[in-house]
Amino acid sequence: MARLTGQVAVVTGASSGVGRSAALALAKEGANVAVVARRKELLDELAGEIRGLGVEALSCPTDIADPVAVESVAKMVVERFARVDILVNNAGITTPKRMLSDITVEGWQLTIDVNLNGVFYCARAFLPTMRAQNGGTIVTVASFAGVRPSLLGGPAYSAAKTGVISLNESINLAERKNGIRACVICPGEINTPILKRRPVPLTDDELATMLLPEDVADAIVYVVTQPQRATVEQMIIRPTVLRANYTRNR
């Protein structure tokens, strides 16, 4: 039996990778899903797949680094569905030049704007609706780089993900009284399209050991289907086989 029938989920970064897998996984559990990302064509395609699962879908092409645009999306979702039960903050970005020695100011600002500020903008936009209905679950996909910074992620990415972990704790501290719970998931390396931005291409053997998007999507479903009395505050998921030289820029 579908565990999320009648609920409404919003998934950012839904056009590919973890976001796409999460949106489909939530839809399979019966949730109506609003998908958010910058690439309209891919979102529209995903929305069609979600409707094929027998639930409703809303395509919301948006740059989450724009707080005004995020507020517009929140208004659109509430007008369409009248509620929001699940927010999955998944959108993220990295830059090829990410080392302290070569990252630009623009690269730093972009990384922080999407990976940290965007999470805040989305939470801020949807929290009023969750408060009004006295319940909701926010799941943010951070990174193991936020738990243990490394050269692999670079300083801007690691700082943003560390900030996201702190923001998640702050949401729980402030919103438990409103029936709202928040979880941050910190995955290790995942085989997603974002790896194409790595300055050094990865081999097929290296990719084969990594997590897959559906592994994280399954974790998201686990978190949001826990009984209201249970809050999974943080989850770390890493590949069983770790690549030997994790401190290199690969």
Stockholm file with secondary structure:
# STOCKHOLM 1.0

chainA/1-250         MARLTGQVAVVTGASSGVGRSAALALAKEGANVAVVARRKELLDELAGEIRGLGVEALSCPTDIADPVAVESVAKMVVERFARVDILVNNAGITTPKRMLSDITVEGWQLTIDVNLNGVFYCARAFLPTMRAQNGGTIVTVASFAGVRPSLLGGPAYSAAKTGVISLNESINLAERKNGIRACVICPGEINTPILKRRPVPLTDDELATMLLPEDVADAIVYVVTQPQRATVEQMIIRPTVLRANYTRNR
#=GR chainA/1-250 SS CCSSTTCEEEEESTTSHHHHHHHHHHHHTTCEEEEEESCHHHHHHHHHHHHTTTSCEEEEECCTTCHHHHHHHHHHHHHHHSCCCEEEECCCCCCSCCSTTTCCHHHHHHHHIIIIIHHHHHHHHHHHHHHHTTCEEEEEECCGGGTSCCTTTCHHHHHHHHHHHHHHHHHHHHHGGGTEEEEEEEECCBCSGGGGGSSSCCCHHHHHTSBCHHHHHHHHHHHHTSCTTCCCCEEEECCSSCCSCTTSCC
#=GC SS_cons         CCSSTTCEEEEESTTSHHHHHHHHHHHHTTCEEEEEESCHHHHHHHHHHHHTTTSCEEEEECCTTCHHHHHHHHHHHHHHHSCCCEEEECCCCCCSCCSTTTCCHHHHHHHHIIIIIHHHHHHHHHHHHHHHTTCEEEEEECCGGGTSCCTTTCHHHHHHHHHHHHHHHHHHHHHGGGTEEEEEEEECCBCSGGGGGSSSCCCHHHHHTSBCHHHHHHHHHHHHTSCTTCCCCEEEECCSSCCSCTTSCC
//
